[in-house]
Amino acid sequence: MWSLIYVYITLLVSVVLAKSPTGGYAPGVVKCPSSNTTLIREANSISKQEQDWLKERQKKSNAALIEFLKDSKLKGINPEKFITDNSSVSIALAFSGGGYRAMLSGAGQLAALDNRTDFGSNATGLGGLLQSSNYISALSGGAWMLGSLAFNNFSSVQDIVFKNEFDLWNITDTRQLVNTTSTWRLYADIAFLNLKGALTHMNWWDVTNTSIEYDINAKANAGFNETLTDYWGRGLSYQLLKPENGHGAGTTWSDLRDEPVFANHSMPFPILNALGRKPDTLTYSLNSTVVEFNPFEMGSFDPSLNTFTDLKYIGTNVTNGKPNNGSCIAGYDNAGFVMGTSSSLFNQFLNTLVCEDCMGLSWIMKPIVRRFLNALSGDEKDVANYTPNPFYKSQYAKSNNITSSDSLYLIDGGLGGETIPLSSLLNTERNVDIAFAFDNGNDRENSYPNGSSLVATYARQFLDQGKTTICPYVPDVYTFLANNLTAKPVFFGCDAKNLTDLVKDDKTPPIVVYMANRPFQYYSNTSTFQLAYSDSAKKSMIQNGLDIGTQLNGTIDSEWRSCVACAVIRREEERRGIQQTDQCKKCFERYCWDGSIAKGVPKDFDGALNFTNTGLTNGPMSLKANPGDPETSSFSLFQIKRSENAATRFSSVNATLSLMALLVVALTF
């Protein structure tokens, strides 16, 4: 009994100590872990902490996978004999960016994999796949979903939506980031360059001593730079994190180490992605450095950086990983700030507003926004500023683009083109067998995905930065659209023997199961910059994501779960020389990309506008609602409602864009 009490007290104390040392948003001074230990390491493997954690997670994921396979109606496979301590499968999940669209659609897709979800746990859904996974990565809006769940005991999406005692994920008009109750005052404050007045129009700006204003001032008074990402991250925290500790004011991403759900290996290993931007430049590309945040470290496998550092101490002034003054800083990796970093796309946002053909702002506002756009970027306020640079003069970096500056500048992880964060998963060091890629991007003119993110991941493995990336063959964007590969699930890399030219360090690319956002019961192509959703719209977005993951609760293909199970076990079958069953062969004929490339497709081809169950069409589209009740769905778990018409939605988006632009301009002064 006393030993259990001791363990409990020790765990409780460790959680308390892991919080920001100031108890709030400002970082503070702490004792360094060791006077002779560097805080950085070479990125030639995953960390020792990750290795140790993964060993224990694999035990739990193996047990869950056995149950998943038992419920999948596979013929000729004995799950308990197939999955053992010596023969296991490593599953990874990747959720794309795309603002609240990605957060809500991704939440529904994740719910489809969760055995705690009513429609995810039956024989037609994919319930249990989440519990069977070792890794989960996300960026931008997907990162908001992942971070919110992780810091809420990795609750089910269903519980977040229906048992919501903390009012999380409330993004209605009155709870969005911008307070819209007196917009004329906001316009007036902007017109008269009244920064203080404009900032007061952020919700939660000045409500308590843990308000956004209080928190950002505390960080600045402690001697640290603040940028738009600080305001952005704190605003997000009020929607995503519990009220305790000032809605995460003193909660750090490295606190996840001691969160019971992570410490007990009861969730997949979470990774958030951001992109490095070279100081004094405005450019970014597929060859930009991908920087990841996990509970233990921050860093990159990309050769340009080739370094990881202990995330807990990233505010410390270091040279080549050695603290410069004998003391360290903790609390810099605020959870909201990290989630905000992964979605820091203000420069891109403003550019979408001020271009000649853009409709986000009126002709009156465009010159005002354009005037301050250059100032915003010139002062590096449109990025997440990590000063001091935790990688300053790292001996392991192959380039000094990032390590020569006192500051590290990070932006939205998807701006380089890889909006699904696969590079951190399809890595020679992580040994993933199968990755599920959920694409909630808006690449097409109708704001649905076109497969370009997966094309980018494939291409990146041949660039200097993709030295450790292994991705199976995928077609071009035109083939994705012409062959309906965004309207239905597709398996890539089904046959390992066809991937020998892509093998690196004896590691074969994993199978990638690609599922793109598409409408089943709701038009889910909302703008990345839409900040407010009604409760019914939120639930409908989540429901549509659930429909994607379950394939309309198994009504499109009653063997969907079985076919996914066939893909999950394929790499282990190949390692052991086991022939596929006839059942799995038929599944692969149905879902595997056959290697064909569309011919004669015009360069401006953007695909048909509407969707059938399994393809694209220029004909009319009917959403799959209950014929007896046009307002509700027969498959609805989240009380789905029919979409509002496009004109109404576009008008709403325009209003949101204008308000967000005004806020950004205000923060520029």
ChimeraX attribute file (.defattr): number of C-alpha atoms within 10 A of each C-alpha:
attribute: neighborCount
match mode: 1-to-1
recipient: residues
	/A:1	5
	/A:2	7
	/A:3	8
	/A:4	9
	/A:5	10
	/A:6	11
	/A:7	11
	/A:8	12
	/A:9	12
	/A:10	12
	/A:11	16
	/A:12	14
	/A:13	12
	/A:14	15
	/A:15	16
	/A:16	14
	/A:17	13
	/A:18	21
	/A:19	24
	/A:20	28
	/A:21	19
	/A:22	15
	/A:23	18
	/A:24	22
	/A:25	32
	/A:26	25
	/A:27	28
	/A:28	19
	/A:29	16
	/A:30	16
	/A:31	12
	/A:32	18
	/A:33	12
	/A:34	10
	/A:35	11
	/A:36	10
	/A:37	11
	/A:38	17
	/A:39	25
	/A:40	24
	/A:41	19
	/A:42	19
	/A:43	20
	/A:44	14
	/A:45	14
	/A:46	15
	/A:47	17
	/A:48	10
	/A:49	12
	/A:50	16
	/A:51	13
	/A:52	10
	/A:53	17
	/A:54	20
	/A:55	12
	/A:56	14
	/A:57	24
	/A:58	22
	/A:59	16
	/A:60	19
	/A:61	27
	/A:62	24
	/A:63	16
	/A:64	19
	/A:65	28
	/A:66	20
	/A:67	18
	/A:68	25
	/A:69	25
	/A:70	16
	/A:71	19
	/A:72	23
	/A:73	15
	/A:74	19
	/A:75	11
	/A:76	10
	/A:77	15
	/A:78	12
	/A:79	18
	/A:80	14
	/A:81	9
	/A:82	17
	/A:83	18
	/A:84	14
	/A:85	9
	/A:86	6
	/A:87	13
	/A:88	18
	/A:89	24
	/A:90	23
	/A:91	28
	/A:92	28
	/A:93	27
	/A:94	29
	/A:95	33
	/A:96	30
	/A:97	34
	/A:98	28
	/A:99	23
	/A:100	26
	/A:101	29
	/A:102	35
	/A:103	28
	/A:104	30
	/A:105	35
	/A:106	34
	/A:107	26
	/A:108	29
	/A:109	27
	/A:110	28
	/A:111	30
	/A:112	33
	/A:113	25
	/A:114	24
	/A:115	21
	/A:116	19
	/A:117	23
	/A:118	14
	/A:119	25
	/A:120	26
	/A:121	21
	/A:122	19
	/A:123	20
	/A:124	23
	/A:125	31
	/A:126	32
	/A:127	29
	/A:128	25
	/A:129	28
	/A:130	26
	/A:131	24
	/A:132	28
	/A:133	28
	/A:134	26
	/A:135	23
	/A:136	24
	/A:137	28
	/A:138	35
	/A:139	35
	/A:140	34
	/A:141	28
	/A:142	35
	/A:143	31
	/A:144	33
	/A:145	25
	/A:146	27
	/A:147	26
	/A:148	25
	/A:149	18
	/A:150	21
	/A:151	22
	/A:152	17
	/A:153	15
	/A:154	19
	/A:155	15
	/A:156	18
	/A:157	22
	/A:158	19
	/A:159	12
	/A:160	18
	/A:161	18
	/A:162	10
	/A:163	12
	/A:164	12
	/A:165	10
	/A:166	14
	/A:167	18
	/A:168	19
	/A:169	25
	/A:170	20
	/A:171	20
	/A:172	16
	/A:173	17
	/A:174	14
	/A:175	20
	/A:176	23
	/A:177	26
	/A:178	25
	/A:179	19
	/A:180	19
	/A:181	11
	/A:182	9
	/A:183	13
	/A:184	10
	/A:185	14
	/A:186	24
	/A:187	15
	/A:188	13
	/A:189	20
	/A:190	21
	/A:191	13
	/A:192	10
	/A:193	14
	/A:194	14
	/A:195	16
	/A:196	13
	/A:197	16
	/A:198	23
	/A:199	24
	/A:200	18
	/A:201	22
	/A:202	23
	/A:203	19
	/A:204	20
	/A:205	21
	/A:206	16
	/A:207	11
	/A:208	11
	/A:209	10
	/A:210	21
	/A:211	20
	/A:212	29
	/A:213	19
	/A:214	17
	/A:215	23
	/A:216	22
	/A:217	16
	/A:218	18
	/A:219	19
	/A:220	13
	/A:221	11
	/A:222	12
	/A:223	12
	/A:224	18
	/A:225	17
	/A:226	18
	/A:227	19
	/A:228	23
	/A:229	27
	/A:230	26
	/A:231	23
	/A:232	22
	/A:233	24
	/A:234	31
	/A:235	24
	/A:236	22
	/A:237	28
	/A:238	26
	/A:239	21
	/A:240	26
	/A:241	28
	/A:242	18
	/A:243	15
	/A:244	11
	/A:245	15
	/A:246	22
	/A:247	20
	/A:248	26
	/A:249	29
	/A:250	27
	/A:251	28
	/A:252	26
	/A:253	27
	/A:254	27
	/A:255	26
	/A:256	23
	/A:257	19
	/A:258	20
	/A:259	21
	/A:260	16
	/A:261	18
	/A:262	22
	/A:263	15
	/A:264	14
	/A:265	20
	/A:266	17
	/A:267	24
	/A:268	25
	/A:269	21
	/A:270	21
	/A:271	23
	/A:272	29
	/A:273	34
	/A:274	31
	/A:275	27
	/A:276	24
	/A:277	23
	/A:278	21
	/A:279	18
	/A:280	11
	/A:281	10
	/A:282	13
	/A:283	11
	/A:284	16
	/A:285	14
	/A:286	19
	/A:287	16
	/A:288	19
	/A:289	28
	/A:290	28
	/A:291	24
	/A:292	24
	/A:293	24
	/A:294	20
	/A:295	22
	/A:296	19
	/A:297	25
	/A:298	24
	/A:299	26
	/A:300	25
	/A:301	29
	/A:302	24
	/A:303	18
	/A:304	21
	/A:305	27
	/A:306	23
	/A:307	26
	/A:308	29
	/A:309	23
	/A:310	20
	/A:311	25
	/A:312	26
	/A:313	26
	/A:314	26
	/A:315	22
	/A:316	28
	/A:317	22
	/A:318	26
	/A:319	21
	/A:320	18
	/A:321	24
	/A:322	20
	/A:323	21
	/A:324	12
	/A:325	9
	/A:326	14
	/A:327	16
	/A:328	21
	/A:329	20
	/A:330	26
	/A:331	31
	/A:332	29
	/A:333	26
	/A:334	29
	/A:335	27
	/A:336	32
	/A:337	28
	/A:338	25
	/A:339	34
	/A:340	31
	/A:341	31
	/A:342	32
	/A:343	32
	/A:344	29
	/A:345	22
	/A:346	22
	/A:347	18
	/A:348	12
	/A:349	17
	/A:350	23
	/A:351	13
	/A:352	16
	/A:353	21
	/A:354	22
	/A:355	13
	/A:356	9
	/A:357	8
	/A:358	12
	/A:359	14
	/A:360	23
	/A:361	21
	/A:362	13
	/A:363	11
	/A:364	8
	/A:365	16
	/A:366	20
	/A:367	13
	/A:368	15
	/A:369	21
	/A:370	17
	/A:371	13
	/A:372	17
	/A:373	20
	/A:374	13
	/A:375	14
	/A:376	23
	/A:377	17
	/A:378	14
	/A:379	12
	/A:380	18
	/A:381	20
	/A:382	28
	/A:383	28
	/A:384	31
	/A:385	22
	/A:386	21
	/A:387	21
	/A:388	19
	/A:389	22
	/A:390	32
	/A:391	31
	/A:392	23
	/A:393	18
	/A:394	25
	/A:395	19
	/A:396	20
	/A:397	22
	/A:398	14
	/A:399	14
	/A:400	15
	/A:401	16
	/A:402	23
	/A:403	24
	/A:404	16
	/A:405	17
	/A:406	19
	/A:407	20
	/A:408	23
	/A:409	24
	/A:410	27
	/A:411	29
	/A:412	27
	/A:413	32
	/A:414	28
	/A:415	21
	/A:416	21
	/A:417	20
	/A:418	24
	/A:419	31
	/A:420	30
	/A:421	33
	/A:422	30
	/A:423	25
	/A:424	25
	/A:425	26
	/A:426	28
	/A:427	23
	/A:428	23
	/A:429	17
	/A:430	20
	/A:431	17
	/A:432	23
	/A:433	24
	/A:434	28
	/A:435	26
	/A:436	20
	/A:437	23
	/A:438	30
	/A:439	31
	/A:440	33
	/A:441	28
	/A:442	22
	/A:443	16
	/A:444	17
	/A:445	11
	/A:446	15
	/A:447	17
	/A:448	23
	/A:449	24
	/A:450	29
	/A:451	27
	/A:452	22
	/A:453	24
	/A:454	27
	/A:455	19
	/A:456	20
	/A:457	25
	/A:458	23
	/A:459	16
	/A:460	21
	/A:461	20
	/A:462	14
	/A:463	12
	/A:464	12
	/A:465	21
	/A:466	22
	/A:467	16
	/A:468	23
	/A:469	28
	/A:470	27
	/A:471	28
	/A:472	26
	/A:473	21
	/A:474	24
	/A:475	20
	/A:476	16
	/A:477	23
	/A:478	24
	/A:479	21
	/A:480	23
	/A:481	23
	/A:482	19
	/A:483	17
	/A:484	21
	/A:485	25
	/A:486	27
	/A:487	25
	/A:488	21
	/A:489	23
	/A:490	20
	/A:491	24
	/A:492	24
	/A:493	25
	/A:494	24
	/A:495	15
	/A:496	18
	/A:497	10
	/A:498	11
	/A:499	17
	/A:500	13
	/A:501	9
	/A:502	18
	/A:503	16
	/A:504	15
	/A:505	9
	/A:506	9
	/A:507	19
	/A:508	25
	/A:509	29
	/A:510	29
	/A:511	27
	/A:512	28
	/A:513	22
	/A:514	20
	/A:515	23
	/A:516	24
	/A:517	29
	/A:518	27
	/A:519	24
	/A:520	23
	/A:521	27
	/A:522	23
	/A:523	20
	/A:524	25
	/A:525	22
	/A:526	22
	/A:527	23
	/A:528	20
	/A:529	17
	/A:530	20
	/A:531	23
	/A:532	21
	/A:533	21
	/A:534	13
	/A:535	16
	/A:536	16
	/A:537	23
	/A:538	25
	/A:539	22
	/A:540	29
	/A:541	33
	/A:542	32
	/A:543	32
	/A:544	30
	/A:545	34
	/A:546	32
	/A:547	30
	/A:548	27
	/A:549	29
	/A:550	30
	/A:551	25
	/A:552	24
	/A:553	23
	/A:554	19
	/A:555	14
	/A:556	13
	/A:557	14
	/A:558	16
	/A:559	19
	/A:560	24
	/A:561	26
	/A:562	26
	/A:563	22
	/A:564	22
	/A:565	23
	/A:566	23
	/A:567	25
	/A:568	25
	/A:569	23
	/A:570	24
	/A:571	26
	/A:572	18
	/A:573	16
	/A:574	14
	/A:575	10
	/A:576	10
	/A:577	9
	/A:578	11
	/A:579	11
	/A:580	17
	/A:581	14
	/A:582	11
	/A:583	15
	/A:584	20
	/A:585	14
	/A:586	12
	/A:587	19
	/A:588	21
	/A:589	10
	/A:590	14
	/A:591	20
	/A:592	20
	/A:593	19
	/A:594	16
	/A:595	10
	/A:596	10
	/A:597	16
	/A:598	14
	/A:599	9
	/A:600	7
	/A:601	14
	/A:602	8
	/A:603	7
	/A:604	7
	/A:605	13
	/A:606	18
	/A:607	23
	/A:608	15
	/A:609	15
	/A:610	17
	/A:611	22
	/A:612	19
	/A:613	18
	/A:614	14
	/A:615	16
	/A:616	21
	/A:617	14
	/A:618	11
	/A:619	11
	/A:620	9
	/A:621	15
	/A:622	13
	/A:623	17
	/A:624	18
	/A:625	20
	/A:626	14
	/A:627	10
	/A:628	9
	/A:629	9
	/A:630	12
	/A:631	13
	/A:632	18
	/A:633	22
	/A:634	13
	/A:635	19
	/A:636	21
	/A:637	17
	/A:638	21
	/A:639	18
	/A:640	24
	/A:641	21
	/A:642	18
	/A:643	18
	/A:644	11
	/A:645	9
	/A:646	12
	/A:647	9
	/A:648	10
	/A:649	14
	/A:650	15
	/A:651	12
	/A:652	16
	/A:653	20
	/A:654	18
	/A:655	16
	/A:656	22
	/A:657	24
	/A:658	17
	/A:659	22
	/A:660	20
	/A:661	21
	/A:662	24
	/A:663	23
	/A:664	24
	/A:665	22
	/A:666	22
	/A:667	18
	/A:668	19
	/A:669	13
